[in-house]
Amino acid sequence: MLRVPVILIMLMLGHAGAQAFSWDGAKSERTLKLVREFQARHHVPSLAFSVTLDGEIIVSVDLGADGSVVPSDRLRVRYRIGSVSKQITAAAILALIEDNAPLPTIGAPLRLTTVLSDIYPDATPPGSDLGRITVKQLLTMTSNLPSYTDDDDLLSPDRTGVAPADRAGALLDIIARLKTYHPRGNEPEFHYSNTNYFILSLIVHTLNGGGRDAALLPVQTYMHARLLARAGTTQTGLLNEPAPPGTRDAPPTFLRPAKFNQGDWARGAGDLVSTGGDVARWNTALMAGTVLKRDSVELMLRPAALVRKSKLYRGCSYAMGWYVCEKPGYRLHQHDGVIPGFMASNAIARDPRGSTVSATILANRDATSDIVQLVRSIIDIAR
């Protein structure tokens, strides 16, 4: 049984007024049952889940291999969160825009309308199809650029006998490959591509004084100082950073050959490590306007491009690092993380009056699409 302190139960019950969302001890028990069933069905070694309601963390639990609740005085377990990282990459770009960060090339401030040729004129000449791509198109997945994770040349053995996707990706080699890509089609439309967020991470690097080397320092410093510190997410960091005190990193569980999970492959698109509690803190800080101004948050969450082909998100829209789905009585913002050995899903639901509930699942096993519905089921429990 999930044991919740009496004072927390009282807090939960206090939220059960005339809101669209509410929580109490019984809902905590239902959620724990669902999560344990998911864990057992998919043989997940460990996982973390959290729930927030109207800016407060209501549940934050780590489960061990047998589904038992890990005591709160133990080390918090961190997981690779895969593409949930895109929310934070998008926030970094919007923060640079808020701060009027100047482009090193022309001195003008970064804007959503900034084109790549203004940032990288040597790599993307003005007027070229790459050079015309805007920051907004990268954020909203409407650049029409192919995803490097679908690149047959990267997935096939090269002259070394090993596929590039199977070994650590070097930043400059990846950039050289991306320079050969060209947008598909004439009209911007949604096409899920990790290439977009890799490039956005490069922009964060460049606008924080990063040079042509592969050093992570500019991105690392900016992410922590401008975003993570404001959110109070002290247990979150980039993949190659050491685990902070009080935490340990979960080992991956591979069911399939691992691809694109080493070196620089996941930059901007899936390179963060976090805990269930920290993702909950991120959700509450984002919605409270602590990380970004409220206008920027609304822009980040605004539907931008219709999703037509996704099995899980068909009929929804893509915003900036979030899918947006219209549900009866509320709008759902959600994104999942698929990276070898781990899976994640994070969602925030908001009703017309501004009441919010979020749900997060992080786990150390190759992904199953069932995690998407699990998070949605937890949101439904709050109804």
C-alpha positions in Angstrom: 0.0 0.0 0.0 1.2 3.5 -0.8 1.6 5.3 2.5 0.9 9.0 2.3 1.5 11.3 5.3 -1.7 12.5 7.0 -0.8 16.2 6.3 -0.4 15.4 2.6 -3.8 13.6 2.5 -5.4 16.7 4.0 -3.7 18.7 1.3 -5.0 16.4 -1.3 -8.6 16.5 0.0 -8.4 20.3 0.1 -7.9 20.2 -3.7 -11.1 18.3 -4.3 -13.4 21.3 -4.6 -15.2 22.6 -7.6 -12.3 22.1 -10.0 -12.0 20.0 -13.1 -9.1 18.2 -11.5 -8.9 16.8 -8.0 -6.8 14.3 -6.0 -7.1 12.3 -2.8 -5.7 9.2 -1.2 -7.9 6.8 -3.1 -6.7 8.3 -6.4 -3.1 7.7 -5.3 -3.9 4.1 -4.6 -5.6 3.7 -8.1 -2.5 5.3 -9.7 -0.1 3.0 -7.8 -2.1 0.0 -8.9 -2.0 1.1 -12.6 1.7 1.8 -12.5 2.5 -1.5 -10.8 0.4 -3.4 -13.4 2.3 -1.6 -16.1 5.6 -2.5 -14.5 4.8 -6.1 -14.1 3.3 -6.5 -17.6 6.4 -5.0 -19.3 9.0 -6.4 -16.9 10.3 -2.9 -16.0 13.2 -3.1 -13.5 12.4 0.2 -11.9 10.5 3.4 -12.5 9.5 6.7 -11.1 6.1 8.4 -11.3 4.8 11.8 -10.1 1.6 13.8 -10.2 1.1 17.5 -9.7 -2.1 19.5 -9.1 -2.3 23.2 -9.6 1.3 23.9 -8.9 1.9 21.4 -6.1 3.6 18.0 -6.2 1.0 15.6 -4.9 2.7 12.2 -5.5 6.4 11.5 -6.3 7.3 7.8 -5.9 10.1 5.5 -7.0 9.4 1.8 -7.4 11.9 -0.9 -7.2 12.1 -4.1 -9.2 9.4 -5.9 -7.2 7.0 -2.9 -7.4 7.8 -1.9 -3.8 8.0 1.8 -2.9 11.5 3.0 -2.4 11.8 4.9 0.9 12.2 8.6 0.5 15.5 8.6 2.4 17.2 6.5 -0.3 19.0 7.9 -3.3 16.7 9.3 -5.9 17.0 7.4 -9.2 17.6 9.3 -12.4 16.6 8.1 -15.8 17.4 9.2 -19.4 14.2 11.0 -20.4 14.8 10.9 -24.2 12.6 13.3 -26.2 11.0 14.8 -23.1 14.3 16.7 -23.2 12.8 18.6 -26.2 10.7 20.6 -23.8 13.8 22.0 -22.1 15.6 22.6 -25.4 12.5 24.6 -26.6 12.5 26.5 -23.4 16.2 27.4 -23.8 15.5 28.9 -27.3 12.5 30.9 -26.0 14.6 32.1 -23.0 17.3 33.3 -25.5 14.6 35.2 -27.4 13.2 36.7 -24.1 16.7 37.8 -23.2 17.4 39.4 -26.7 20.4 37.2 -27.1 22.4 38.7 -30.1 23.5 36.7 -33.1 27.3 36.6 -33.2 27.2 37.1 -37.0 25.0 40.2 -37.4 24.3 41.4 -33.8 20.5 41.3 -34.2 18.6 39.6 -31.4 17.4 36.0 -31.9 13.8 35.8 -33.0 11.4 33.0 -34.1 11.8 34.4 -37.6 15.6 34.2 -37.6 16.8 32.0 -40.4 19.7 29.6 -40.2 21.7 31.6 -42.7 21.8 34.5 -40.2 23.4 32.2 -37.6 25.5 29.9 -39.7 26.1 31.8 -43.0 29.1 29.5 -44.0 27.2 26.3 -43.5 23.8 27.5 -44.8 24.3 30.2 -47.4 21.6 32.9 -47.7 18.9 31.8 -50.1 19.7 28.1 -49.9 16.9 25.7 -48.8 18.7 25.1 -45.5 19.5 28.8 -45.0 15.8 29.8 -45.3 14.7 27.5 -42.4 13.5 29.6 -39.4 13.9 29.0 -35.7 10.1 28.6 -35.4 10.1 25.9 -38.0 12.7 23.9 -36.1 10.8 24.3 -32.8 7.5 23.2 -34.4 8.9 20.4 -36.5 7.8 22.1 -39.7 11.3 22.5 -41.3 10.7 19.4 -43.4 14.2 18.2 -42.6 14.7 14.4 -42.4 15.5 12.9 -39.1 19.1 11.7 -38.7 17.7 8.7 -36.7 16.0 7.5 -39.9 19.1 7.9 -42.1 19.9 4.6 -43.8 23.5 5.6 -44.2 23.9 6.0 -40.5 22.0 2.8 -39.7 24.1 0.7 -42.1 27.7 -0.6 -41.5 30.4 1.7 -43.0 33.9 0.9 -44.1 34.8 0.0 -40.4 32.1 -2.7 -40.5 30.1 -0.9 -37.8 27.1 1.4 -38.4 27.7 5.0 -37.2 24.4 4.7 -35.2 26.0 1.9 -33.2 29.0 3.9 -31.9 29.5 7.2 -30.1 28.6 10.1 -32.4 31.2 12.8 -32.7 29.7 16.3 -33.0 31.6 17.5 -36.0 30.9 14.3 -37.9 27.2 14.6 -37.2 27.1 18.2 -38.3 28.9 17.2 -41.5 26.2 14.7 -42.2 23.4 17.1 -41.4 24.8 19.6 -43.9 23.8 17.1 -46.7 20.2 17.2 -45.7 17.5 19.2 -47.6 13.9 19.9 -46.7 11.3 17.6 -48.3 8.4 19.2 -50.1 7.6 22.9 -50.7 5.0 23.5 -48.0 6.0 23.4 -44.3 4.2 20.6 -42.5 4.7 18.5 -39.4 7.4 15.9 -39.8 8.8 14.5 -36.6 12.6 14.9 -36.9 15.3 14.8 -34.2 17.4 16.9 -36.6 15.4 20.0 -35.6 16.2 19.8 -32.0 19.8 18.8 -32.6 20.2 22.1 -34.5 18.4 24.0 -31.8 20.9 22.8 -29.3 23.7 24.0 -31.6 22.0 27.4 -31.6 22.0 27.5 -27.8 25.7 26.5 -28.0 26.6 29.3 -30.5 24.6 32.1 -28.8 26.4 31.3 -25.5 29.8 31.8 -26.9 30.5 28.2 -28.1 32.9 27.7 -30.8 33.5 25.0 -33.4 34.7 22.4 -30.8 32.4 19.8 -29.2 32.6 21.2 -25.7 29.3 21.0 -23.8 30.1 23.8 -21.4 28.1 26.7 -23.0 24.9 24.6 -23.2 25.5 23.0 -19.8 26.0 26.4 -18.1 23.1 28.0 -19.8 20.7 25.2 -19.1 21.5 25.1 -15.4 21.7 28.8 -14.8 18.8 30.0 -16.9 16.3 27.1 -16.7 17.0 24.3 -14.3 18.0 26.5 -11.3 14.8 28.6 -11.7 12.8 25.4 -11.8 14.5 24.0 -8.7 15.5 20.9 -10.6 18.7 20.1 -8.9 18.7 16.4 -9.9 18.5 17.0 -13.6 21.5 17.3 -16.0 23.0 16.5 -19.3 24.0 13.0 -20.0 27.7 13.3 -19.5 27.5 15.2 -16.2 28.1 13.4 -13.0 25.1 12.4 -10.9 24.5 15.1 -8.3 24.6 14.2 -4.5 21.6 12.2 -3.3 21.0 10.5 -6.7 22.1 7.5 -8.7 21.6 6.8 -12.4 19.4 3.8 -13.4 21.1 1.3 -15.7 19.5 0.8 -19.1 17.6 -2.4 -20.1 17.9 -3.2 -23.8 15.5 -5.4 -25.6 16.7 -4.4 -29.0 20.1 -3.3 -30.4 20.9 0.2 -29.1 21.1 3.0 -31.7 22.0 6.7 -31.5 22.5 6.5 -27.7 26.2 7.2 -27.4 28.3 10.4 -27.7 26.7 13.4 -29.2 23.8 11.8 -31.1 21.1 12.9 -28.6 22.1 16.5 -28.3 19.1 18.7 -27.8 16.8 15.9 -28.9 17.2 13.5 -25.9 20.3 14.2 -23.8 18.9 14.9 -20.4 18.8 12.7 -17.2 16.2 13.4 -14.5 14.1 12.1 -11.6 10.4 11.8 -11.4 10.3 14.5 -8.8 12.4 16.9 -10.9 10.2 16.5 -13.9 7.2 17.3 -11.7 9.1 20.4 -10.4 9.8 21.4 -14.1 6.1 21.1 -14.9 5.0 23.3 -12.0 7.7 25.9 -12.6 6.9 26.1 -16.3 3.2 26.6 -15.8 3.8 29.1 -13.0 5.9 31.4 -15.2 9.0 30.8 -13.1 11.2 29.5 -16.0 9.8 31.6 -18.8 7.4 34.6 -19.0 3.8 33.5 -19.3 3.6 34.8 -22.8 6.5 32.6 -23.8 4.9 29.6 -22.1 1.6 30.2 -24.0 3.6 30.4 -27.2 5.4 27.2 -26.4 2.2 25.3 -25.7 0.2 26.8 -28.6 -0.8 24.3 -31.4 1.3 25.0 -34.4 1.1 22.1 -36.8 -1.5 19.3 -37.4 -0.2 15.8 -36.8 -1.7 13.5 -39.5 0.3 10.2 -39.4 1.2 9.4 -35.8 -0.6 6.4 -34.3 -0.5 7.9 -30.8 -1.1 11.6 -31.7 -3.1 11.6 -35.0 -5.5 14.5 -34.9 -3.4 16.4 -32.3 -1.0 19.2 -33.1 2.6 19.9 -32.4 3.6 23.0 -30.5 7.2 23.5 -29.3 8.5 20.4 -27.6 4.9 19.3 -26.8 2.1 17.6 -28.6 -1.3 19.2 -28.0 -4.5 17.2 -27.9 -8.0 18.5 -27.3 -9.9 16.3 -24.8 -13.4 16.7 -23.4 -13.1 19.4 -20.8 -9.4 20.0 -21.1 -6.4 20.4 -23.3 -3.6 17.8 -23.0 0.1 18.7 -23.6 2.2 15.6 -23.8 5.6 14.3 -25.0 7.3 10.9 -24.8 10.9 9.9 -24.6 12.2 7.0 -26.5 15.9 6.3 -26.1 17.6 2.9 -26.0 17.2 1.3 -22.5 14.8 3.9 -21.2 11.3 5.3 -21.8 9.5 8.4 -20.5 6.2 10.2 -20.9 5.3 13.6 -19.4 1.9 15.3 -19.7 0.2 18.5 -18.4 -3.6 18.9 -18.7 -5.2 22.3 -18.4 -8.9 23.1 -18.2 -10.5 26.3 -19.5 -10.3 27.9 -16.0 -6.6 27.3 -15.7 -6.6 24.3 -13.4 -3.7 22.0 -14.2 -2.7 18.4 -13.4 0.5 16.7 -14.6 1.6 13.1 -14.7 5.1 11.7 -15.4 6.5 8.2 -15.9 10.2 7.4 -16.2 11.5 3.9 -16.6 14.7 1.9 -17.5 13.5 -0.4 -20.2 13.2 0.0 -24.0 10.0 1.9 -24.8 6.5 0.6 -25.2 3.7 2.8 -26.5 1.7 1.7 -23.5 3.5 4.3 -21.5 1.6 7.0 -23.4 -1.8 5.6 -22.4 -0.6 5.0 -18.8 0.1 8.7 -18.4 -3.2 9.6 -20.0 -5.0 7.2 -17.6 -3.4 9.0 -14.6 -4.7 12.3 -16.0 -8.1 10.8 -16.3 -8.0 9.6 -12.6 -7.7 13.3 -11.7 -10.9 14.2 -13.4 
